[in-house]
Amino acid sequence: MDEREAAEALAAMQAARGRMAGRARWSFWRHAAVGLLMGALVASYALPAPLTIAVVGLCLLGVAAIVARDRRRDGFFVSGYRRGRTRPLTFGLVAFLVAALLLALISRQWVAWAPVAIGAVVAVVATGASIVWERIYQRELGDG
């Protein structure tokens, strides 16, 4: 490959990344679905164990539905656990979610509905984090 071919290949790759950045835009409702699934996971700890397991199962089905919807609509699904500039936000959100789950498990001993309140906070934070994640991802693609 000569210098001209390498430059053309690089330009083609950057153009593809730019197109991908343009397509990697999701609606507020898509972000809210992610937040609601995470919030429901935490809130489910207010329920008796069999119902908690049922809600966790429904959350897993919800994740599968989001993946299928993204692939159908966009032709691709971007995992939140990918390498790149989004990783610190993803790991921060996972740490927040684990802390919220632990808080929900501990606090329900004193206030039965505490996991529901904590789940509501998680839903809002996770929705916002999803929106920020998308913006970071688009900037990363645009920077090439």
Solvent accessible surface area in square Angstrom, and as a share of the most:
residue,aa,sasa,rsa
1,M,176,0.78
2,D,77,0.40
3,E,155,0.70
4,R,148,0.54
5,E,73,0.33
6,A,44,0.34
7,A,61,0.47
8,E,92,0.41
9,A,51,0.39
10,L,93,0.46
11,A,58,0.45
12,A,63,0.49
13,M,95,0.42
14,Q,89,0.39
15,A,50,0.39
16,A,44,0.34
17,R,68,0.25
18,G,39,0.38
19,R,153,0.56
20,M,60,0.27
21,A,12,0.09
22,G,40,0.39
23,R,130,0.47
24,A,0,0.00
25,R,129,0.47
26,W,26,0.09
27,S,51,0.33
28,F,110,0.46
29,W,190,0.67
30,R,28,0.10
31,H,7,0.03
32,A,11,0.09
33,A,34,0.27
34,V,30,0.17
35,G,0,0.00
36,L,115,0.57
37,L,36,0.18
38,M,46,0.21
39,G,4,0.04
40,A,36,0.28
41,L,40,0.20
42,V,0,0.00
43,A,24,0.19
44,S,3,0.02
45,Y,50,0.19
46,A,34,0.26
47,L,66,0.33
48,P,84,0.53
49,A,70,0.54
50,P,99,0.63
51,L,93,0.46
52,T,13,0.07
53,I,126,0.64
54,A,50,0.39
55,V,33,0.19
56,V,43,0.25
57,G,30,0.28
58,L,116,0.58
59,C,12,0.07
60,L,121,0.60
61,L,119,0.59
62,G,18,0.17
63,V,76,0.44
64,A,57,0.44
65,A,60,0.46
66,I,22,0.11
67,V,28,0.16
68,A,49,0.38
69,R,64,0.23
70,D,1,0.00
71,R,142,0.52
72,R,182,0.67
73,R,129,0.47
74,D,8,0.04
75,G,60,0.57
76,F,34,0.14
77,F,64,0.27
78,V,21,0.12
79,S,48,0.31
80,G,26,0.25
81,Y,134,0.51
82,R,56,0.20
83,R,190,0.69
84,G,37,0.35
85,R,124,0.45
86,T,0,0.00
87,R,86,0.31
88,P,97,0.61
89,L,48,0.24
90,T,12,0.07
91,F,113,0.47
92,G,41,0.39
93,L,26,0.13
94,V,54,0.31
95,A,63,0.49
96,F,70,0.29
97,L,23,0.12
98,V,74,0.42
99,A,56,0.44
100,A,7,0.05
101,L,35,0.17
102,L,99,0.49
103,L,98,0.49
104,A,0,0.00
105,L,64,0.32
106,I,91,0.46
107,S,21,0.13
108,R,96,0.35
109,Q,132,0.59
110,W,186,0.65
111,V,58,0.33
112,A,75,0.58
113,W,164,0.58
114,A,13,0.10
115,P,0,0.00
116,V,78,0.45
117,A,44,0.34
118,I,26,0.13
119,G,2,0.02
120,A,58,0.45
121,V,87,0.50
122,V,1,0.00
123,A,14,0.11
124,V,111,0.64
125,V,62,0.36
126,A,0,0.00
127,T,16,0.09
128,G,31,0.30
129,A,13,0.10
130,S,16,0.10
131,I,42,0.22
132,V,69,0.39
133,W,29,0.10
134,E,18,0.08
135,R,137,0.50
136,I,28,0.14
137,Y,9,0.03
138,Q,25,0.11
139,R,142,0.52
140,E,24,0.11
141,L,16,0.08
142,G,56,0.54
143,D,96,0.50
144,G,49,0.47
